[in-house]
């Protein structure tokens, strides 16, 4: 073979997919996405353009919405506390409360209060 890169681009040669969690390269053409960077295995968040482009929402409001989506994708319900959200956003608990109020005002979320000492459940509402 003249060129190694040229050889790996040919369709008749199986593509070798490396997954660091298996420690062994595997030949499998069914994998269409392999995370070589383990940091990306934590997931992704799809954010509706409607929310990103809503000029009534602050940057903090949008980041909080994204974090709630990230938590909700994992279990279809989200109950992270204000401290966890504030740490993730790099802001105070008070800022989280303010952003939460904005998301409720704009009907993007609904908060179900569960009582003293329990985390609230945040419902991601249908966009209208």
TAKA-V484619 format. One record per residue. N is the residue number from 1. RES is the residue in one small letter. SS is DSSP state (helix for helix, strand for strand, loop for the rest). OMEGA is omega as a letter, one per 40 degrees, with the letter a starting at -180 (none if undefined). BURIAL is I if it has 9 or more other ideal C-beta (glycine too) atoms within 8 Angstrom, else O. Layout:
BEGIN
n=N res=RES ss=SS omega=OMEGA burial=BURIAL
n=N res=RES ss=SS omega=OMEGA burial=BURIAL
END
This chain:
BEGIN
n=1 res=x ss=loop omega=a burial=O
n=2 res=x ss=loop omega=a burial=O
n=3 res=x ss=loop omega=a burial=O
n=4 res=x ss=helix omega=i burial=O
n=5 res=x ss=helix omega=i burial=O
n=6 res=x ss=helix omega=a burial=I
n=7 res=x ss=helix omega=a burial=I
n=8 res=x ss=helix omega=i burial=I
n=9 res=x ss=loop omega=a burial=O
n=10 res=x ss=loop omega=a burial=O
n=11 res=x ss=loop omega=a burial=O
n=12 res=x ss=loop omega=i burial=O
n=13 res=x ss=loop omega=a burial=O
n=14 res=x ss=loop omega=i burial=O
n=15 res=x ss=loop omega=i burial=O
n=16 res=x ss=strand omega=a burial=O
n=17 res=x ss=strand omega=a burial=I
n=18 res=x ss=loop omega=i burial=O
n=19 res=x ss=loop omega=a burial=I
n=20 res=x ss=loop omega=a burial=O
n=21 res=x ss=loop omega=a burial=O
n=22 res=x ss=loop omega=a burial=O
n=23 res=x ss=loop omega=i burial=O
n=24 res=x ss=loop omega=i burial=O
n=25 res=x ss=loop omega=i burial=O
n=26 res=x ss=strand omega=i burial=O
n=27 res=x ss=strand omega=a burial=O
n=28 res=x ss=loop omega=a burial=O
n=29 res=x ss=loop omega=a burial=O
n=30 res=x ss=loop omega=i burial=O
n=31 res=x ss=loop omega=i burial=O
n=32 res=x ss=loop omega=i burial=O
n=33 res=x ss=loop omega=i burial=O
n=34 res=x ss=loop omega=i burial=O
n=35 res=x ss=loop omega=i burial=O
n=36 res=x ss=loop omega=i burial=O
n=37 res=x ss=loop omega=a burial=O
n=38 res=x ss=helix omega=i burial=O
n=39 res=x ss=helix omega=a burial=O
n=40 res=x ss=helix omega=a burial=O
n=41 res=x ss=helix omega=i burial=O
n=42 res=x ss=helix omega=i burial=O
n=43 res=x ss=loop omega=a burial=O
n=44 res=x ss=loop omega=i burial=O
n=45 res=x ss=loop omega=i burial=O
n=46 res=x ss=loop omega=a burial=O
n=47 res=x ss=loop omega=i burial=I
n=48 res=x ss=loop omega=i burial=O
n=49 res=x ss=helix omega=i burial=O
n=50 res=x ss=helix omega=a burial=O
n=51 res=x ss=helix omega=a burial=I
n=52 res=x ss=helix omega=a burial=O
n=53 res=x ss=loop omega=a burial=O
n=54 res=x ss=loop omega=a burial=I
n=55 res=x ss=loop omega=i burial=O
n=56 res=x ss=loop omega=a burial=O
n=57 res=x ss=loop omega=i burial=I
n=58 res=x ss=loop omega=i burial=O
n=59 res=x ss=helix omega=i burial=O
n=60 res=x ss=helix omega=i burial=I
n=61 res=x ss=helix omega=a burial=I
n=62 res=x ss=helix omega=i burial=I
n=63 res=x ss=helix omega=i burial=I
n=64 res=x ss=helix omega=i burial=I
n=65 res=x ss=helix omega=i burial=I
n=66 res=x ss=helix omega=i burial=I
n=67 res=x ss=helix omega=i burial=I
n=68 res=x ss=helix omega=i burial=I
n=69 res=x ss=helix omega=a burial=I
n=70 res=x ss=helix omega=i burial=I
n=71 res=x ss=helix omega=a burial=I
n=72 res=x ss=helix omega=i burial=I
n=73 res=x ss=helix omega=a burial=O
n=74 res=x ss=helix omega=a burial=O
n=75 res=x ss=helix omega=a burial=O
n=76 res=x ss=loop omega=i burial=O
n=77 res=x ss=loop omega=a burial=O
n=78 res=x ss=strand omega=i burial=I
n=79 res=x ss=loop omega=i burial=I
n=80 res=x ss=loop omega=i burial=I
n=81 res=x ss=loop omega=a burial=O
n=82 res=x ss=helix omega=a burial=I
n=83 res=x ss=helix omega=i burial=O
n=84 res=x ss=helix omega=i burial=O
n=85 res=x ss=helix omega=i burial=I
n=86 res=x ss=helix omega=i burial=I
n=87 res=x ss=helix omega=i burial=O
n=88 res=x ss=helix omega=a burial=O
n=89 res=x ss=helix omega=a burial=I
n=90 res=x ss=loop omega=a burial=O
n=91 res=x ss=loop omega=a burial=O
n=92 res=x ss=loop omega=i burial=O
n=93 res=x ss=helix omega=a burial=O
n=94 res=x ss=helix omega=i burial=O
n=95 res=x ss=helix omega=i burial=I
n=96 res=x ss=helix omega=i burial=I
n=97 res=x ss=helix omega=i burial=I
n=98 res=x ss=helix omega=i burial=I
n=99 res=x ss=helix omega=i burial=I
n=100 res=x ss=helix omega=i burial=I
n=101 res=x ss=helix omega=i burial=O
n=102 res=x ss=helix omega=i burial=I
n=103 res=x ss=helix omega=i burial=I
n=104 res=x ss=helix omega=i burial=I
n=105 res=x ss=helix omega=a burial=O
n=106 res=x ss=loop omega=i burial=I
n=107 res=x ss=loop omega=i burial=O
n=108 res=x ss=loop omega=i burial=I
n=109 res=x ss=strand omega=i burial=I
n=110 res=x ss=strand omega=a burial=O
n=111 res=x ss=strand omega=i burial=I
n=112 res=x ss=strand omega=a burial=O
n=113 res=x ss=loop omega=a burial=O
n=114 res=x ss=loop omega=i burial=O
n=115 res=x ss=loop omega=a burial=O
n=116 res=x ss=loop omega=i burial=O
n=117 res=x ss=loop omega=i burial=O
n=118 res=x ss=loop omega=i burial=O
n=119 res=x ss=loop omega=i burial=O
n=120 res=x ss=loop omega=i burial=I
n=121 res=x ss=strand omega=a burial=I
n=122 res=x ss=strand omega=i burial=I
n=123 res=x ss=strand omega=i burial=I
n=124 res=x ss=strand omega=a burial=I
n=125 res=x ss=loop omega=i burial=O
n=126 res=x ss=loop omega=i burial=O
n=127 res=x ss=loop omega=a burial=O
n=128 res=x ss=loop omega=none burial=O
END
